[in-house]
Amino acid sequence: QVHLVESGGGFVQAGDSVRLSCVASGRIFSDSLPGWFRQAPGKEREFVAVIGWRDASPLYADSVKGRFTISRDDANNTVVYLQMNNLKPEDTALYYCSTTSCSRFGSTSSLDFGSWGQGTQVTVSS
């Protein structure tokens, strides 16, 4: 089991950039794929991004493609980032870090992800 702690959220203006971090303890990211989800008030949790497996590129939700970038600190395999640029009010949500197994790469369903963090709030004003 891996324990995840997210940080970096805050209150920003539309067009601003924010970088979220997720630190893992326990099992590290070397044998799993870290990803990000988000949940806005009154809405279901939705997929944002997941690290690519082997030579595959990361996967992104259509709504964030070209604006968000997921990356992993390969030096220690315990930190994953989500760089969010050109933020929009519709990006306002509680952002969660999670992991999935390599065999489930390609799935964007939250049911295939486990070890959820507590989340970090991002609020974007217009």
MDAnalysis code that builds the backbone (N, CA, C; Angstrom):
import MDAnalysis as mda
import numpy as np

u = mda.Universe.empty(378, n_residues=126, atom_resindex=np.repeat(np.arange(126), 3), trajectory=True)
u.add_TopologyAttr("name", ["N", "CA", "C"] * 126)
u.add_TopologyAttr("resid", np.arange(1, 127))
u.add_TopologyAttr("resname", ["GLN", "VAL", "HIS", "LEU", "VAL", "GLU", "SER", "GLY", "GLY", "GLY", "PHE", "VAL", "GLN", "ALA", "GLY", "ASP", "SER", "VAL", "ARG", "LEU", "SER", "CYS", "VAL", "ALA", "SER", "GLY", "ARG", "ILE", "PHE", "SER", "ASP", "SER", "LEU", "PRO", "GLY", "TRP", "PHE", "ARG", "GLN", "ALA", "PRO", "GLY", "LYS", "GLU", "ARG", "GLU", "PHE", "VAL", "ALA", "VAL", "ILE", "GLY", "TRP", "ARG", "ASP", "ALA", "SER", "PRO", "LEU", "TYR", "ALA", "ASP", "SER", "VAL", "LYS", "GLY", "ARG", "PHE", "THR", "ILE", "SER", "ARG", "ASP", "ASP", "ALA", "ASN", "ASN", "THR", "VAL", "VAL", "TYR", "LEU", "GLN", "MET", "ASN", "ASN", "LEU", "LYS", "PRO", "GLU", "ASP", "THR", "ALA", "LEU", "TYR", "TYR", "CYS", "SER", "THR", "THR", "SER", "CYS", "SER", "ARG", "PHE", "GLY", "SER", "THR", "SER", "SER", "LEU", "ASP", "PHE", "GLY", "SER", "TRP", "GLY", "GLN", "GLY", "THR", "GLN", "VAL", "THR", "VAL", "SER", "SER"])
u.atoms.positions = np.array([
    [0.844, -1.190, 0.000],
    [0.000, 0.000, 0.000],
    [0.879, 1.239, 0.000],
    [0.492, 2.240, -0.758],
    [1.247, 3.473, -0.828],
    [0.406, 4.602, -0.226],
    [1.061, 5.445, 0.527],
    [0.404, 6.600, 1.128],
    [0.774, 7.834, 0.327],
    [-0.236, 8.605, -0.099],
    [-0.011, 9.744, -0.975],
    [-0.426, 11.047, -0.311],
    [0.374, 12.089, -0.495],
    [0.067, 13.413, 0.048],
    [0.238, 14.443, -1.057],
    [-0.862, 15.127, -1.386],
    [-0.827, 16.160, -2.408],
    [-0.587, 17.535, -1.789],
    [-0.020, 18.433, -2.592],
    [0.168, 19.817, -2.160],
    [0.279, 20.711, -3.386],
    [0.217, 22.020, -3.159],
    [0.428, 22.982, -4.233],
    [-0.802, 23.704, -4.708],
    [-1.965, 23.301, -4.213],
    [-3.188, 23.969, -4.645],
    [-3.294, 25.371, -4.075],
    [-4.295, 26.094, -4.558],
    [-4.505, 27.444, -4.060],
    [-5.561, 28.170, -4.851],
    [-5.642, 29.468, -4.590],
    [-6.599, 30.326, -5.283],
    [-5.839, 31.153, -6.310],
    [-6.217, 31.016, -7.593],
    [-5.493, 31.708, -8.658],
    [-6.476, 32.374, -9.613],
    [-5.924, 33.186, -10.501],
    [-6.713, 33.854, -11.524],
    [-6.681, 33.038, -12.814],
    [-7.696, 33.203, -13.617],
    [-7.716, 32.544, -14.925],
    [-6.473, 32.949, -15.708],
    [-5.850, 31.962, -16.355],
    [-4.635, 32.206, -17.107],
    [-3.363, 31.948, -16.325],
    [-3.492, 31.820, -15.015],
    [-2.323, 31.548, -14.164],
    [-1.872, 30.092, -14.293],
    [-0.716, 29.824, -13.683],
    [-0.163, 28.465, -13.664],
    [0.015, 28.001, -12.228],
    [-0.129, 26.720, -12.025],
    [0.053, 26.107, -10.708],
    [0.714, 24.749, -10.915],
    [1.597, 24.386, -9.992],
    [2.180, 23.052, -10.034],
    [1.800, 22.290, -8.779],
    [1.133, 21.174, -8.979],
    [0.772, 20.301, -7.873],
    [1.848, 19.235, -7.691],
    [2.040, 18.833, -6.459],
    [2.990, 17.770, -6.142],
    [2.281, 16.670, -5.370],
    [2.772, 15.458, -5.551],
    [2.249, 14.308, -4.821],
    [3.450, 13.482, -4.366],
    [3.561, 13.332, -3.064],
    [4.663, 12.577, -2.489],
    [4.139, 11.243, -1.999],
    [4.848, 10.185, -2.364],
    [4.442, 8.834, -1.985],
    [5.363, 8.274, -0.914],
    [4.779, 7.542, 0.004],
    [5.561, 6.796, 0.977],
    [5.069, 5.354, 0.940],
    [5.880, 4.482, 1.390],
    [5.515, 3.080, 1.271],
    [6.025, 2.567, -0.053],
    [5.204, 1.912, -0.810],
    [5.604, 1.460, -2.129],
    [5.777, 2.686, -3.023],
    [6.854, 2.768, -3.718],
    [7.134, 3.940, -4.532],
    [6.598, 3.735, -5.940],
    [6.725, 4.759, -6.741],
    [6.108, 4.775, -8.057],
    [6.835, 3.916, -9.088],
    [7.892, 3.233, -8.689],
    [8.646, 2.472, -9.677],
    [7.877, 1.273, -10.203],
    [6.923, 0.751, -9.439],
    [6.168, -0.418, -9.892],
    [4.683, -0.114, -10.046],
    [4.357, 1.162, -10.188],
    [2.976, 1.551, -10.448],
    [2.995, 2.851, -11.235],
    [1.853, 3.221, -11.741],
    [1.744, 4.433, -12.545],
    [0.948, 5.482, -11.776],
    [1.550, 6.601, -11.448],
    [0.807, 7.656, -10.747],
    [-0.036, 8.479, -11.714],
    [-1.142, 8.949, -11.208],
    [-2.020, 9.770, -12.026],
    [-2.739, 10.800, -11.184],
    [-3.494, 11.656, -11.852],
    [-4.264, 12.699, -11.196],
    [-5.723, 12.638, -11.626],
    [-6.590, 12.850, -10.663],
    [-8.019, 13.001, -10.893],
    [-8.454, 14.308, -10.250],
    [-9.657, 14.735, -10.552],
    [-10.201, 15.916, -9.893],
    [-11.695, 15.759, -9.710],
    [-12.206, 16.471, -8.731],
    [-13.633, 16.421, -8.454],
    [-14.133, 17.807, -8.090],
    [-15.042, 18.307, -8.903],
    [-15.657, 19.599, -8.646],
    [-16.917, 19.387, -7.803],
    [-17.361, 20.400, -7.085],
    [-18.558, 20.268, -6.254],
    [-19.763, 19.808, -7.060],
    [-20.432, 18.777, -6.579],
    [-21.623, 18.278, -7.246],
    [-21.362, 17.424, -8.467],
    [-20.091, 17.159, -8.741],
    [-19.749, 16.361, -9.921],
    [-18.983, 15.114, -9.505],
    [-18.928, 14.146, -10.414],
    [-18.181, 12.932, -10.146],
    [-16.685, 13.176, -10.336],
    [-15.910, 12.324, -9.710],
    [-14.459, 12.409, -9.869],
    [-14.119, 12.069, -11.316],
    [-13.243, 12.883, -11.917],
    [-12.890, 12.669, -13.311],
    [-11.391, 12.561, -13.502],
    [-11.017, 11.778, -14.495],
    [-9.625, 11.554, -14.836],
    [-9.002, 12.835, -15.387],
    [-7.746, 13.079, -15.010],
    [-7.006, 14.224, -15.537],
    [-5.795, 13.758, -16.348],
    [-4.941, 12.947, -15.732],
    [-3.729, 12.523, -16.416],
    [-3.125, 11.310, -15.712],
    [-2.325, 10.558, -16.457],
    [-1.589, 9.429, -15.888],
    [-0.248, 9.311, -16.597],
    [0.759, 8.943, -15.853],
    [2.093, 8.748, -16.405],
    [2.070, 7.620, -17.440],
    [2.842, 7.771, -18.504],
    [2.920, 6.731, -19.512],
    [3.694, 5.523, -19.012],
    [3.397, 4.386, -19.597],
    [4.055, 3.127, -19.223],
    [5.032, 2.721, -20.318],
    [6.258, 2.409, -19.916],
    [7.343, 2.089, -20.834],
    [7.510, 3.231, -21.836],
    [7.360, 2.998, -23.101],
    [7.591, 4.047, -24.098],
    [6.337, 4.852, -24.420],
    [5.254, 4.518, -23.781],
    [4.012, 5.230, -24.079],
    [4.016, 6.630, -23.472],
    [3.395, 7.545, -24.160],
    [3.264, 8.910, -23.662],
    [2.200, 8.962, -22.573],
    [2.257, 9.964, -21.718],
    [1.195, 10.111, -20.725],
    [-0.171, 10.282, -21.393],
    [-1.198, 9.920, -20.656],
    [-2.559, 10.135, -21.134],
    [-3.151, 11.355, -20.435],
    [-3.935, 12.116, -21.184],
    [-4.576, 13.308, -20.635],
    [-6.048, 13.329, -21.010],
    [-6.832, 13.910, -20.139],
    [-8.218, 14.190, -20.492],
    [-8.231, 15.252, -21.582],
    [-9.198, 15.175, -22.477],
    [-9.270, 16.138, -23.578],
    [-9.343, 17.574, -23.060],
    [-9.982, 17.753, -21.928],
    [-10.191, 19.095, -21.397],
    [-8.908, 19.766, -20.921],
    [-7.842, 18.988, -20.718],
    [-6.601, 19.567, -20.207],
    [-5.430, 19.409, -21.159],
    [-5.623, 18.713, -22.266],
    [-4.545, 18.506, -23.227],
    [-3.975, 19.842, -23.703],
    [-2.652, 19.906, -23.734],
    [-1.991, 21.124, -24.172],
    [-1.814, 22.155, -23.078],
    [-2.466, 21.949, -21.932],
    [-2.349, 22.899, -20.830],
    [-1.709, 22.260, -19.590],
    [-1.968, 20.994, -19.352],
    [-1.443, 20.297, -18.184],
    [-0.346, 19.326, -18.602],
    [0.632, 19.145, -17.723],
    [1.710, 18.191, -17.957],
    [1.971, 17.402, -16.679],
    [1.942, 16.078, -16.794],
    [2.256, 15.222, -15.662],
    [3.696, 14.748, -15.813],
    [4.416, 14.708, -14.711],
    [5.793, 14.251, -14.744],
    [6.134, 13.565, -13.428],
    [7.206, 12.799, -13.485],
    [7.616, 12.055, -12.290],
    [9.083, 12.348, -12.006],
    [9.424, 12.451, -10.740],
    [10.807, 12.629, -10.342],
    [11.471, 11.261, -10.407],
    [12.156, 10.979, -11.511],
    [12.738, 9.651, -11.698],
    [13.955, 9.418, -10.798],
    [14.451, 10.469, -10.177],
    [15.616, 10.302, -9.314],
    [15.283, 9.460, -8.095],
    [14.058, 9.613, -7.599],
    [13.709, 8.839, -6.407],
    [12.361, 8.142, -6.518],
    [11.648, 8.372, -7.596],
    [10.384, 7.669, -7.843],
    [9.372, 7.813, -6.723],
    [9.427, 8.904, -5.997],
    [8.445, 9.108, -4.941],
    [7.616, 10.369, -5.116],
    [7.883, 11.128, -6.161],
    [7.162, 12.381, -6.360],
    [6.631, 12.456, -7.789],
    [5.394, 12.877, -7.909],
    [4.808, 13.124, -9.223],
    [4.221, 14.527, -9.215],
    [4.307, 15.197, -10.342],
    [3.859, 16.576, -10.456],
    [2.748, 16.700, -11.491],
    [1.980, 17.748, -11.338],
    [1.013, 18.125, -12.361],
    [1.183, 19.618, -12.588],
    [1.814, 19.974, -13.706],
    [1.973, 21.372, -14.074],
    [0.728, 21.803, -14.822],
    [0.070, 22.820, -14.312],
    [-1.181, 23.278, -14.902],
    [-1.001, 24.713, -15.377],
    [-1.095, 24.914, -16.673],
    [-0.934, 26.233, -17.273],
    [-2.254, 26.723, -17.858],
    [-2.332, 28.026, -18.046],
    [-3.527, 28.629, -18.643],
    [-4.800, 28.109, -17.964],
    [-4.830, 28.222, -16.665],
    [-5.957, 27.692, -15.912],
    [-7.250, 28.422, -16.233],
    [-8.335, 27.673, -16.186],
    [-9.661, 28.200, -16.473],
    [-10.567, 27.977, -15.259],
    [-11.618, 28.778, -15.136],
    [-12.532, 28.580, -13.997],
    [-13.070, 27.152, -13.913],
    [-13.249, 26.513, -15.046],
    [-13.772, 25.140, -15.044],
    [-12.752, 24.118, -14.549],
    [-11.520, 24.549, -14.302],
    [-10.519, 23.672, -13.701],
    [-10.636, 23.651, -12.178],
    [-11.494, 24.471, -11.637],
    [-11.692, 24.500, -10.192],
    [-12.189, 23.155, -9.691],
    [-11.431, 22.572, -8.755],
    [-11.771, 21.240, -8.246],
    [-10.800, 20.858, -7.141],
    [-11.137, 19.760, -6.492],
    [-10.215, 19.119, -5.557],
    [-9.426, 18.099, -6.366],
    [-8.125, 18.244, -6.373],
    [-7.269, 17.403, -7.199],
    [-6.663, 16.285, -6.342],
    [-6.780, 15.066, -6.840],
    [-6.311, 13.885, -6.135],
    [-5.199, 13.190, -6.911],
    [-4.264, 12.670, -6.163],
    [-3.217, 11.816, -6.708],
    [-3.623, 10.366, -6.453],
    [-3.281, 9.492, -7.376],
    [-3.598, 8.082, -7.196],
    [-2.622, 7.255, -8.011],
    [-2.748, 5.957, -7.921],
    [-1.889, 5.071, -8.682],
    [-2.707, 3.953, -9.322],
    [-2.168, 3.451, -10.423],
    [-2.756, 2.297, -11.077],
    [-1.633, 1.338, -11.430],
    [-1.984, 0.097, -11.666],
    [-0.964, -0.876, -12.034],
    [-0.595, -0.716, -13.506],
    [0.609, -1.135, -13.829],
    [1.080, -1.015, -15.213],
    [0.171, -1.791, -16.171],
    [-0.369, -2.904, -15.691],
    [-1.225, -3.729, -16.546],
    [-2.531, -3.030, -16.879],
    [-2.879, -2.015, -16.141],
    [-4.126, -1.286, -16.387],
    [-3.884, 0.049, -17.075],
    [-2.702, 0.235, -17.589],
    [-2.422, 1.487, -18.295],
    [-3.364, 1.630, -19.480],
    [-3.924, 2.798, -19.620],
    [-4.889, 3.063, -20.671],
    [-6.272, 3.304, -20.109],
    [-6.511, 2.771, -18.918],
    [-7.793, 2.989, -18.276],
    [-7.829, 4.370, -17.626],
    [-8.935, 5.054, -17.782],
    [-9.126, 6.353, -17.143],
    [-10.220, 6.277, -16.082],
    [-10.616, 5.069, -15.749],
    [-11.651, 4.876, -14.747],
    [-11.047, 4.922, -13.353],
    [-11.707, 5.647, -12.463],
    [-11.222, 5.725, -11.086],
    [-11.262, 4.360, -10.407],
    [-12.078, 3.444, -10.933],
    [-12.168, 2.107, -10.360],
    [-10.880, 1.319, -10.537],
    [-10.072, 1.708, -11.506],
    [-8.805, 1.026, -11.753],
    [-7.632, 1.700, -11.054],
    [-7.932, 2.683, -10.238],
    [-6.906, 3.397, -9.475],
    [-7.141, 3.157, -7.990],
    [-6.043, 3.178, -7.214],
    [-6.180, 2.977, -5.786],
    [-5.216, 3.861, -5.035],
    [-5.157, 3.711, -3.733],
    [-4.245, 4.484, -2.890],
    [-4.429, 5.979, -3.074],
    [-5.622, 6.460, -2.876],
    [-5.942, 7.875, -3.068],
    [-5.375, 8.737, -1.955],
    [-4.931, 9.964, -2.364],
    [-4.528, 10.940, -1.376],
    [-5.746, 11.700, -0.866],
    [-5.515, 12.716, -0.033],
    [-6.603, 13.509, 0.539],
    [-7.040, 14.645, -0.365],
    [-6.214, 14.972, -1.338],
    [-6.578, 16.007, -2.296],
    [-6.034, 17.377, -1.940],
    [-5.894, 18.209, -2.950],
    [-5.496, 19.609, -2.774],
    [-6.416, 20.465, -3.641],
    [-6.944, 21.525, -3.052],
    [-7.951, 22.340, -3.733],
    [-7.311, 23.360, -4.661],
    [-7.833, 23.433, -5.863],
    [-7.440, 24.472, -6.816],
    [-8.695, 25.253, -7.170],
    [-8.652, 26.545, -6.959],
    [-9.775, 27.416, -7.274],
    [-9.312, 28.481, -8.254],
    [-9.984, 28.560, -9.396],
    [-9.606, 29.498, -10.440],
    [-10.731, 30.510, -10.612],
    [-10.416, 31.772, -10.414],
    [-11.417, 32.817, -10.571],
    [-11.307, 33.441, -11.955],
    [-12.423, 33.919, -12.453],
    [-12.443, 34.506, -13.799],
    [-12.073, 35.971, -13.768],
])
